[in-house]
């Protein structure tokens, strides 16, 4: 399709097509977008093959684009939930007592880890907190795999013992 043909088709049909789409979708901006997309597709298609009835192709394309848009909107739409239903949802966060107890446990754990020798503490941090494997810790610190295991064993034994002592003292 030549540029003058497309321009004359646009002048002749764009306003009527946009009015039709605006009545159907009740959104002038969306209607304008659909008209532009319809003309773009017509121009692309005419570059590939001969179209006998350009206005019919244009209106059919616009109609199909409108249907596609409506389908996409319905898939995105979420259902409205009454406020009464929302009141029944139980909050999954722990209560203040549980939060305070957890904060206390974390403080004790940090204290127990802080008591470890620096090398053991570093190995514990790399393995337990950063998630490195024994082999990765060994490579990073340039020590043997068995040294990593021994340090971790000592660290875990110390931390577990301290946490048990603190739990016993609390009762």
N, C-alpha and C positions, 0 to 999 in steps of 0.2 A: 504494500500500500504506500502510495507516495505521501509525502508530508502534507501537500495541499488537500488531498482526499481525507486524511485523518483530521486535519484542522476543520474542514467543512463539516465532517461528521460530528466532531466535537461541538461546533457551534450549533448545529441542528438538533442534537440529541442530549447533550450534557445536562442542560437545565431541566428538561422533562424527566430524565432518568434520575437526577438528584431529587426532584420533587417526589417522584414515586417512592424512592428508597427512604426518604425522610418520613413519609407517611407510614411506611411499614416498620422502620426501626426506631422511629421517634427520637432520632439523634442526628441533627444536621451535620455535625462534624464526621460522624461515622459514615453517613450517606455520601458525603463528599469524598472520603477516603475510598469507599467502595466504587464510586464512579471513576476515580483516577485509576484504581487497580483494574477495573474493567477495560478502560481504554488502553492501558499498558498491555494487558493480555491480548487484546485485539491486535495491537500493533505487532507484538511478538509473533502471534499466530499467523498473521498475514505475511510476515517475513518468511515463514516456513511453507505455507500452502495457500492456495486460493480460497477465499471465503466468498460464497455467492451472495449471502444476505448479511452484510455487516451490522445493520441495526438489530436484527434478530439475534445474532451472535452476541452483540453487546448487552442486550437486555437479559439474555439467558445467562451470560457470565455474571452479570450483576446479581441476578437472582440466586445463582449458586454460591457466590461469595457471601451474600447475606445469610443464607442457610448455614454455610460453614462457620460464619462468625457466631450465629446463634448457638450452634452445637458446642463450640469452644466455650462460650459463656456458660452454658448449662453444666459443662464438666467442671468449670472453675467454681461454680456457685456452691456455697456451703449452706447447710440447713440452719435455720434459726432455732435456737433452743430457748424454751421459756426459763425465766429467772428462777422459778421454783425448782427446776431440775438441776440448775447449777448449785443451789444451796445444799443439795444432797451429796455433792462431791466432797470427799474427805481429803484434807490436805495430807500429803505423804511425808512432809518434813517432820522430823522428830520434834517433840515438845521442848520447852526451855530446860527442863530437868535433864532430859537426854542430851541436849546440846552442851550443857554445862559439864556433864559427866564425860562426854566425848572430848571436850576441850581439856579436861583434867587428864584424861588418858594420853592425849597427844603431848601435853606438857611433860608428863612422866617419861614418855617414850623419848622425847628430845633430850631430856636430862640424862637418861640412861645411855643414849648414843653419844652424848657429849663427854661422858666419862671414859669412853674407849680411847686407847692410844691413837695418835693421829693416823698412822698407816692403816690400822684396823678400821677406824671410822671412815676413812676414804674408800676402802674396799667395800665396806657395808653400803655407803652412799651410792657408789657406782653400780653395785649389783642390785640392791633392794629398791633404791629410789629412782635411779636412771634406767634400770632394766637391762644392764649389760650382762652378758653371759659370763661364766667363770673365765672362759678362754679370752673374751674381749677385755675383761679387767686385767688379766695376766699380761696380754700384749700391751695394753695402754701403760701399765705400771712397770713393764719389763721385769716381771717376776714369773715364777713357775705357776702352773695351774694348781698344783698341790698347795702352794703357799696361799693362794687365794682361798682355797677350801678351808685351810686351817684358820686363817684370819676370820673368815665368815662363821666358822663353827664357834670360835671364841666369842665373836660379837653377838651371835644369836644366843649363846648360853648366858652371857652377861645380861643382855637386855631382858631375856625371859626371866631370869632370876630376880632382877630389879623390879620388874612388873609384878611378879608373884609376891615379893616382899612388900611392895606398896599396897597390894590388894589385901594382904594379911593384916598390915598395920591399919588399914581403913576399917576393918571389921572389929 
